[in-house]
């Protein structure tokens, strides 16, 4: 898992919405990403963990001890 994927997950856990994550990445980590790219990365993570929703993704990531 790439660092930006881990940061996206970190901000989701903290309660940020997808459109707010883009601003946080740009502000705190100098990572420029569009909102659609954040959604694509989340889509890739959901495919990787075979999760249909973000809630299911969170359960899989918790089981894997990623979060």
C-alpha positions in Angstrom: 0.0 0.0 0.0 1.4 3.4 -1.0 1.9 6.2 1.4 -0.9 8.3 -0.1 -3.3 5.4 0.4 -2.3 5.2 4.0 -2.8 9.0 4.4 -6.3 8.8 2.7 -7.2 6.0 5.2 -5.8 8.0 8.1 -8.0 11.0 7.2 -11.1 8.9 6.7 -10.6 7.4 10.1 -10.3 10.9 11.6 -13.7 11.7 10.1 -12.8 13.7 7.0 -15.0 13.5 3.9 -13.6 12.6 0.6 -13.7 16.2 -0.7 -11.9 17.4 2.5 -9.1 14.8 2.2 -7.8 16.4 -0.9 -7.3 19.7 0.9 -5.6 18.0 3.9 -3.2 16.1 1.6 -2.3 19.3 -0.2 -2.0 21.4 3.0 -0.1 19.1 5.3 1.8 16.7 2.9 2.2 18.7 -0.3 0.5 16.0 -2.2 -1.6 17.4 -5.0 -4.6 15.1 -5.8 -8.0 15.8 -7.3 -11.1 14.6 -5.6 -11.7 12.1 -8.4 -8.2 10.6 -7.9 -8.9 10.2 -4.1 -12.1 8.3 -5.1 -10.2 6.2 -7.6 -7.6 5.3 -4.9 -10.4 4.3 -2.5 -12.0 2.3 -5.3 -8.8 0.4 -5.8 -8.5 -0.3 -2.1 -12.1 -1.6 -2.1 -11.3 -3.9 -5.0 -8.1 -5.1 -3.2 -10.0 -5.9 0.0 -13.2 -7.0 -1.9 -15.3 -4.5 -0.1 -18.4 -3.0 -1.6 -18.7 0.0 0.8 -16.4 2.2 2.8 -17.8 0.6 5.9 -16.8 -2.9 4.7 -13.4 -1.5 3.8 -13.0 -0.2 7.3 -13.8 -3.6 8.8 -11.3 -5.3 6.5 -8.6 -2.8 7.3 -9.3 -3.2 11.0 -9.0 -7.0 10.7 -5.7 -6.5 8.9 -4.6 -4.1 11.6 -4.0 -1.3 9.1 -6.1 1.0 11.2 
